[in-house]
Amino acid sequence: MQYEGLELKRVFRRALDVIGAGRLLFGTDSSFFPRGWNYEVYESQTRALLDLGISGSDARMILEGNLESMFGEATGASAR
């Protein structure tokens, strides 16, 4: 279902205003063929965040840091 006027930057802006960067997690369901990582989703979400002018540290929290804080080494994020 789509809502009129609902676009990614507006959703991010509202979420950032309501709960802040420290409580947002990047996510992609990547539920279509082929399954797995979907770079286009990552790219569009990253672009929307940057277009909003959030800091690099806030973007890193949303895209990886918050998940890593929750699950640490289990995510494999620190292995980069």
PEZITA-V772126 format. One record per helix or strand of 3 or more residues. SS is the DSSP state (h for helix, s for strand). FROM is the first residue (numbers start at 1). LEN is the number of residues. If there is no record, write none. Layout:
ss=SS from=FROM len=LEN
ss=SS from=FROM len=LEN
//
This chain:
ss=h from=8 len=12
ss=h from=21 len=3
ss=h from=39 len=13
ss=h from=56 len=20
ss=h from=77 len=3
//
